[in-house]
Amino acid sequence: MTTIAYKALRADFTCRGFQYEVGRTYTHDGKISMCDAAFHACEDPLNVLNYYNLCDSRFAVVELSGEILKHHEGD
């Protein structure tokens, strides 16, 4: 099953030191851990503004699959 979510990134399309490219698929190998090891996105598009500034960031619609941990509803 796939979940549609929203990802905030720095203007150079990086997040937590990881460089993203539009259209690429990424896989996290190993154990996932909340806010530590994995890729991050929000189910509610407005929640990305809790982590990144609207004016200095880029935003993407992403598809999530596999094991998904939820911190708060929509995050």
Secondary structure, 3 states (H helix, E strand, C coil): CCEEEEEEEECCCEECCEECCCCCCCCCCCCCECCCECCCCECCHHHHHHCCCCCCEEEEEEEECCCCCCCCCCC
